[in-house]
């Protein structure tokens, strides 16, 4: 759960002329974060250290590497992540490695508009390729994905708004039957404020909403699930932040139904 939250916090970078990794300001060389899990025993708040993550940025090589460490001695976790970007800030390669062995490698290609047209993944010696057919005028993308031996196939049709934000994605199996569909809404700053998920019968299963602050960081989120015509409300998640002088987050506090459950402290080396 905490890992999903951490990923959720990160704002995707957008830059045409220079890299702005992870939405960070001031071009930090190193970012170190420590999670603190908050539990309660007999109404007493207990805060314990959890995982630590370190990310190294190289702006000359247009790359970043991420490492994770587990408590209590913060021994390295086995998986490391490396990311490489082109001059426009498009990610062109990701590598997941374990010690000196590459577990998964994915490469990406783009057209002149900066839209991803192809991705190739190699995992366990098997190659999977996804190729996109993009209708620029109608802002529709058809993504075909298949293994190199064509034993498995899938297809998705994606629709975009005028700013090329993804607003609808429909997944199909190899027979052309719908597997699921999702709808996304954005605010004026490109933040995702609504997400709806439908099943193969196009019945709504989940709906989540998010509110952002002036720094485009989420401050409130809620969701509902629909099961057998019953609406099940999820926990309301809220966030509080502290920022450094460059406006990067140095502390995140996460609350479920107004109860503190997680603290993330972050240090930057510029």
C-alpha positions as a Markdown table, in Angstrom:
| # | Residue | x | y | z |
|---|---|---|---|---|
| 1 | Unk | 0.0 | 0.0 | 0.0 |
| 2 | Unk | 2.7 | 2.4 | 0.9 |
| 3 | Unk | 4.6 | 1.8 | -2.3 |
| 4 | Unk | 1.4 | 2.6 | -4.3 |
| 5 | Unk | 1.0 | 5.8 | -2.3 |
| 6 | Unk | 4.6 | 6.8 | -3.0 |
| 7 | Unk | 4.1 | 6.3 | -6.7 |
| 8 | Unk | 0.8 | 8.2 | -6.5 |
| 9 | Unk | 2.6 | 11.2 | -5.0 |
| 10 | Unk | 5.1 | 11.6 | -7.8 |
| 11 | Unk | 4.0 | 14.0 | -10.5 |
| 12 | Unk | 5.1 | 13.1 | -14.0 |
| 13 | Unk | 7.6 | 15.5 | -15.5 |
| 14 | Unk | 6.7 | 17.5 | -18.6 |
| 15 | Unk | 9.4 | 19.4 | -20.5 |
| 16 | Unk | 10.1 | 20.3 | -24.1 |
| 17 | Unk | 13.6 | 21.7 | -23.8 |
| 18 | Unk | 15.0 | 20.3 | -20.6 |
| 19 | Unk | 14.4 | 17.5 | -18.1 |
| 20 | Unk | 12.4 | 18.1 | -15.0 |
| 21 | Unk | 12.6 | 14.7 | -13.4 |
| 22 | Unk | 9.6 | 13.7 | -11.3 |
| 23 | Unk | 8.4 | 17.3 | -11.2 |
| 24 | Unk | 11.3 | 18.3 | -8.9 |
| 25 | Unk | 12.7 | 21.8 | -8.8 |
| 26 | Unk | 16.4 | 22.9 | -8.7 |
| 27 | Unk | 17.8 | 19.8 | -10.4 |
| 28 | Unk | 18.6 | 17.7 | -7.3 |
| 29 | Unk | 21.5 | 15.2 | -7.8 |
| 30 | Unk | 20.2 | 12.9 | -5.0 |
| 31 | Unk | 16.8 | 12.4 | -3.3 |
| 32 | Unk | 16.5 | 10.2 | -0.2 |
| 33 | Unk | 13.2 | 9.3 | 1.4 |
| 34 | Unk | 12.3 | 7.4 | 4.5 |
| 35 | Unk | 8.9 | 6.0 | 5.3 |
| 36 | Unk | 7.5 | 6.0 | 8.8 |
| 37 | Unk | 4.6 | 3.7 | 9.4 |
| 38 | Unk | 2.1 | 4.9 | 12.0 |
| 39 | Unk | 0.1 | 2.3 | 14.0 |
| 40 | Unk | -2.0 | 2.6 | 17.1 |
| 41 | Unk | -2.1 | 0.3 | 20.1 |
| 42 | Unk | -4.6 | 1.1 | 22.8 |
| 43 | Unk | -5.0 | 4.6 | 21.3 |
| 44 | Unk | -1.3 | 5.1 | 21.6 |
| 45 | Unk | 0.4 | 6.3 | 18.5 |
| 46 | Unk | 3.5 | 4.3 | 17.5 |
| 47 | Unk | 5.8 | 5.5 | 14.7 |
| 48 | Unk | 8.3 | 3.0 | 13.2 |
| 49 | Unk | 10.8 | 3.3 | 10.4 |
| 50 | Unk | 10.0 | 1.5 | 7.2 |
| 51 | Unk | 11.7 | 1.3 | 3.8 |
| 52 | Unk | 14.2 | 3.9 | 2.5 |
| 53 | Unk | 14.6 | 4.8 | -1.1 |
| 54 | Unk | 17.4 | 6.7 | -2.8 |
| 55 | Unk | 17.2 | 8.2 | -6.3 |
| 56 | Unk | 20.3 | 9.5 | -8.2 |
| 57 | Unk | 19.9 | 11.9 | -11.1 |
| 58 | Unk | 22.4 | 12.5 | -13.9 |
| 59 | Unk | 21.3 | 15.4 | -16.0 |
| 60 | Unk | 24.2 | 15.1 | -18.5 |
| 61 | Unk | 23.4 | 11.4 | -19.2 |
| 62 | Unk | 19.7 | 12.2 | -18.9 |
| 63 | Unk | 19.2 | 9.3 | -16.5 |
| 64 | Unk | 18.1 | 8.4 | -13.0 |
| 65 | Unk | 18.6 | 5.3 | -10.8 |
| 66 | Unk | 16.5 | 4.2 | -7.9 |
| 67 | Unk | 17.4 | 2.0 | -5.0 |
| 68 | Unk | 15.4 | 0.7 | -2.0 |
| 69 | Unk | 16.5 | -0.4 | 1.4 |
| 70 | Unk | 14.7 | -2.3 | 4.1 |
| 71 | Unk | 14.8 | -1.7 | 7.9 |
| 72 | Unk | 16.1 | -2.0 | 10.5 |
| 73 | Unk | 19.7 | -1.9 | 9.1 |
| 74 | Unk | 18.5 | -0.6 | 5.7 |
| 75 | Unk | 20.0 | -3.5 | 3.8 |
| 76 | Unk | 19.6 | -3.1 | 0.0 |
| 77 | Unk | 16.5 | -4.7 | -1.5 |
| 78 | Unk | 17.3 | -6.9 | -4.5 |
| 79 | Unk | 15.7 | -4.8 | -7.3 |
| 80 | Unk | 17.2 | -1.6 | -8.7 |
| 81 | Unk | 15.5 | 0.6 | -11.3 |
| 82 | Unk | 17.2 | 2.7 | -14.0 |
| 83 | Unk | 15.6 | 5.2 | -16.4 |
| 84 | Unk | 16.9 | 6.9 | -19.5 |
| 85 | Unk | 15.5 | 9.9 | -21.3 |
| 86 | Unk | 15.9 | 11.8 | -24.6 |
| 87 | Unk | 16.6 | 15.5 | -25.0 |
| 88 | Unk | 12.9 | 16.3 | -24.9 |
| 89 | Unk | 12.4 | 14.5 | -21.6 |
| 90 | Unk | 10.7 | 11.4 | -23.2 |
| 91 | Unk | 11.6 | 8.2 | -21.4 |
| 92 | Unk | 13.4 | 5.9 | -23.9 |
| 93 | Unk | 14.6 | 3.0 | -21.7 |
| 94 | Unk | 13.8 | 1.4 | -18.3 |
| 95 | Unk | 15.9 | -1.4 | -16.8 |
| 96 | Unk | 15.0 | -3.5 | -13.7 |
| 97 | Unk | 18.0 | -5.3 | -12.4 |
| 98 | Unk | 19.0 | -7.6 | -9.6 |
| 99 | Unk | 22.7 | -7.2 | -8.7 |
| 100 | Unk | 24.4 | -7.5 | -12.1 |
| 101 | Unk | 21.6 | -9.3 | -13.8 |
| 102 | Unk | 18.9 | -7.6 | -15.9 |
| 103 | Unk | 15.4 | -8.9 | -15.1 |
| 104 | Unk | 13.5 | -6.7 | -17.5 |
| 105 | Unk | 14.4 | -4.1 | -20.1 |
| 106 | Unk | 11.9 | -1.9 | -22.0 |
| 107 | Unk | 12.7 | 0.5 | -24.8 |
| 108 | Unk | 10.4 | 3.2 | -26.2 |
| 109 | Unk | 10.1 | 5.1 | -29.5 |
| 110 | Unk | 8.3 | 8.3 | -30.3 |
| 111 | Unk | 7.0 | 10.3 | -33.3 |
| 112 | Unk | 7.8 | 13.9 | -34.0 |
| 113 | Unk | 4.9 | 15.1 | -31.8 |
| 114 | Unk | 6.5 | 13.3 | -28.8 |
| 115 | Unk | 3.8 | 10.6 | -28.8 |
| 116 | Unk | 4.9 | 7.1 | -28.0 |
| 117 | Unk | 4.7 | 4.8 | -31.0 |
| 118 | Unk | 6.4 | 1.6 | -30.0 |
| 119 | Unk | 7.7 | -0.2 | -26.9 |
| 120 | Unk | 9.6 | -3.4 | -26.6 |
| 121 | Unk | 10.0 | -5.4 | -23.4 |
| 122 | Unk | 12.4 | -8.3 | -22.8 |
| 123 | Unk | 11.7 | -10.4 | -19.8 |
| 124 | Unk | 12.9 | -14.0 | -19.0 |
| 125 | Unk | 14.3 | -14.2 | -22.5 |
| 126 | Unk | 10.9 | -13.4 | -24.1 |
| 127 | Unk | 10.2 | -10.3 | -26.2 |
| 128 | Unk | 6.9 | -8.4 | -26.2 |
| 129 | Unk | 6.3 | -5.5 | -28.6 |
| 130 | Unk | 3.5 | -2.9 | -28.5 |
| 131 | Unk | 3.0 | -0.7 | -31.6 |
| 132 | Unk | 0.7 | 2.3 | -31.8 |
| 133 | Unk | -1.3 | 3.7 | -34.7 |
| 134 | Unk | -2.1 | 7.3 | -33.9 |
| 135 | Unk | -4.8 | 9.4 | -35.5 |
| 136 | Unk | -3.5 | 12.9 | -34.9 |
| 137 | Unk | -6.6 | 14.7 | -36.2 |
| 138 | Unk | -9.1 | 12.8 | -34.0 |
| 139 | Unk | -6.6 | 12.2 | -31.1 |
| 140 | Unk | -7.1 | 8.4 | -31.1 |
| 141 | Unk | -4.5 | 5.8 | -30.5 |
| 142 | Unk | -4.7 | 2.1 | -31.3 |
| 143 | Unk | -2.1 | 0.1 | -29.4 |
| 144 | Unk | -1.5 | -3.5 | -30.5 |
| 145 | Unk | 0.6 | -5.7 | -28.2 |
| 146 | Unk | 1.9 | -9.1 | -29.0 |
| 147 | Unk | 4.7 | -11.5 | -28.0 |
| 148 | Unk | 7.4 | -12.1 | -30.5 |
| 149 | Unk | 6.1 | -15.6 | -31.3 |
| 150 | Unk | 2.5 | -14.2 | -31.5 |
| 151 | Unk | 1.2 | -16.6 | -28.9 |
| 152 | Unk | -0.5 | -13.8 | -27.0 |
| 153 | Unk | -2.1 | -10.6 | -28.3 |
| 154 | Unk | -4.0 | -7.7 | -26.9 |
| 155 | Unk | -5.3 | -4.3 | -28.1 |
| 156 | Unk | -6.2 | -1.0 | -26.5 |
| 157 | Unk | -7.9 | 2.0 | -28.0 |
| 158 | Unk | -7.0 | 5.3 | -26.3 |
| 159 | Unk | -8.7 | 8.7 | -26.7 |
| 160 | Unk | -7.0 | 12.0 | -25.8 |
| 161 | Unk | -8.1 | 15.6 | -25.2 |
| 162 | Unk | -6.8 | 18.7 | -27.0 |
| 163 | Unk | -3.8 | 18.7 | -24.6 |
| 164 | Unk | -3.1 | 15.1 | -25.3 |
| 165 | Unk | -4.1 | 14.0 | -21.9 |
| 166 | Unk | -5.5 | 10.4 | -21.9 |
| 167 | Unk | -9.3 | 10.6 | -21.3 |
| 168 | Unk | -10.4 | 7.1 | -22.2 |
| 169 | Unk | -8.8 | 3.7 | -22.5 |
| 170 | Unk | -10.5 | 0.5 | -23.6 |
| 171 | Unk | -8.7 | -2.9 | -23.4 |
| 172 | Unk | -9.6 | -5.8 | -25.7 |
| 173 | Unk | -8.6 | -9.4 | -25.8 |
| 174 | Unk | -7.3 | -11.2 | -28.9 |
| 175 | Unk | -10.8 | -11.9 | -30.0 |
| 176 | Unk | -11.8 | -8.3 | -29.9 |
| 177 | Unk | -14.0 | -8.5 | -26.8 |
| 178 | Unk | -13.8 | -5.7 | -24.3 |
| 179 | Unk | -11.9 | -6.6 | -21.1 |
| 180 | Unk | -12.3 | -3.2 | -19.4 |
| 181 | Unk | -12.6 | 0.5 | -19.9 |
| 182 | Unk | -11.5 | 3.5 | -18.0 |
| 183 | Unk | -12.3 | 7.3 | -18.1 |
| 184 | Unk | -10.1 | 10.1 | -16.7 |
| 185 | Unk | -10.9 | 13.7 | -16.1 |
| 186 | Unk | -8.4 | 16.6 | -15.5 |
| 187 | Unk | -8.4 | 20.0 | -14.0 |
| 188 | Unk | -7.0 | 23.1 | -15.9 |
| 189 | Unk | -3.4 | 22.2 | -14.7 |
| 190 | Unk | -3.5 | 18.6 | -16.1 |
| 191 | Unk | -4.0 | 16.9 | -12.7 |
| 192 | Unk | -6.2 | 13.8 | -12.7 |
| 193 | Unk | -9.2 | 14.6 | -10.7 |
| 194 | Unk | -11.6 | 11.7 | -11.6 |
| 195 | Unk | -11.0 | 8.1 | -12.6 |
| 196 | Unk | -13.8 | 5.6 | -13.5 |
| 197 | Unk | -13.2 | 1.9 | -14.2 |
| 198 | Unk | -15.7 | -0.3 | -16.0 |
| 199 | Unk | -15.8 | -4.1 | -16.6 |
| 200 | Unk | -16.2 | -6.1 | -19.8 |
| 201 | Unk | -19.9 | -5.4 | -19.7 |
| 202 | Unk | -19.2 | -1.7 | -19.4 |
| 203 | Unk | -20.6 | -1.6 | -15.9 |
| 204 | Unk | -19.0 | 0.9 | -13.5 |
| 205 | Unk | -17.0 | -0.8 | -10.8 |
| 206 | Unk | -14.9 | 1.9 | -9.3 |
| 207 | Unk | -14.8 | 5.7 | -9.2 |
| 208 | Unk | -12.2 | 7.8 | -7.5 |
| 209 | Unk | -11.8 | 11.6 | -7.1 |
| 210 | Unk | -8.8 | 13.7 | -6.1 |
| 211 | Unk | -8.3 | 17.3 | -5.1 |
| 212 | Unk | -5.0 | 19.1 | -5.6 |
| 213 | Unk | -3.4 | 22.1 | -4.0 |
| 214 | Unk | -1.7 | 25.1 | -5.7 |
| 215 | Unk | 1.5 | 23.1 | -6.0 |
| 216 | Unk | -0.4 | 20.4 | -7.9 |
| 217 | Unk | 0.1 | 17.9 | -5.1 |
| 218 | Unk | -2.9 | 15.8 | -4.0 |
| 219 | Unk | -4.5 | 16.9 | -0.7 |
| 220 | Unk | -7.7 | 14.8 | -0.7 |
| 221 | Unk | -8.8 | 11.6 | -2.4 |
| 222 | Unk | -11.8 | 9.3 | -2.1 |
| 223 | Unk | -13.2 | 6.3 | -3.9 |
| 224 | Unk | -16.3 | 4.1 | -4.2 |
| 225 | Unk | -16.7 | 0.5 | -5.4 |
| 226 | Unk | -19.8 | -0.9 | -6.9 |
| 227 | Unk | -20.6 | -4.6 | -6.2 |
| 228 | Unk | -23.9 | -6.3 | -7.0 |
| 229 | Unk | -25.5 | -2.8 | -7.3 |
| 230 | Unk | -24.3 | -1.9 | -3.8 |
| 231 | Unk | -22.1 | 1.2 | -3.4 |
| 232 | Unk | -19.1 | 0.6 | -1.0 |
| 233 | Unk | -17.3 | 3.8 | 0.1 |
| 234 | Unk | -13.6 | 3.6 | 0.6 |
| 235 | Unk | -11.5 | 5.4 | 3.1 |
| 236 | Unk | -11.0 | 9.1 | 2.6 |
| 237 | Unk | -7.3 | 9.8 | 2.1 |
| 238 | Unk | -5.9 | 13.3 | 2.9 |
| 239 | Unk | -2.4 | 14.7 | 2.6 |
| 240 | Unk | -0.4 | 17.4 | 4.3 |
| 241 | Unk | 3.0 | 18.7 | 3.1 |
| 242 | Unk | 6.1 | 20.7 | 4.0 |
| 243 | Unk | 8.3 | 22.2 | 1.3 |
| 244 | Unk | 11.8 | 23.4 | 1.1 |
| 245 | Unk | 12.9 | 26.8 | -0.4 |
| 246 | Unk | 12.9 | 25.3 | -3.9 |
| 247 | Unk | 9.3 | 24.1 | -3.4 |
| 248 | Unk | 10.2 | 20.4 | -3.3 |
| 249 | Unk | 8.3 | 18.3 | -0.7 |
| 250 | Unk | 10.4 | 17.5 | 2.4 |
| 251 | Unk | 7.6 | 15.9 | 4.4 |
| 252 | Unk | 4.4 | 14.1 | 3.5 |
| 253 | Unk | 1.7 | 13.1 | 6.0 |
| 254 | Unk | -1.0 | 10.7 | 4.9 |
| 255 | Unk | -4.3 | 10.3 | 6.7 |
| 256 | Unk | -7.0 | 7.7 | 6.3 |
| 257 | Unk | -10.3 | 9.1 | 7.6 |
| 258 | Unk | -8.4 | 11.8 | 9.5 |
| 259 | Unk | -6.1 | 9.2 | 11.2 |
| 260 | Unk | -2.4 | 9.6 | 10.5 |
| 261 | Unk | -1.0 | 6.3 | 8.9 |
| 262 | Unk | 2.2 | 7.3 | 7.1 |
| 263 | Unk | 4.9 | 9.9 | 7.2 |
| 264 | Unk | 7.5 | 10.3 | 4.4 |
| 265 | Unk | 10.5 | 12.5 | 5.0 |
| 266 | Unk | 12.6 | 13.5 | 2.0 |
| 267 | Unk | 16.1 | 15.0 | 1.7 |
| 268 | Unk | 17.6 | 16.6 | -1.4 |
| 269 | Unk | 21.2 | 17.1 | -2.5 |
| 270 | Unk | 21.4 | 19.8 | -5.0 |
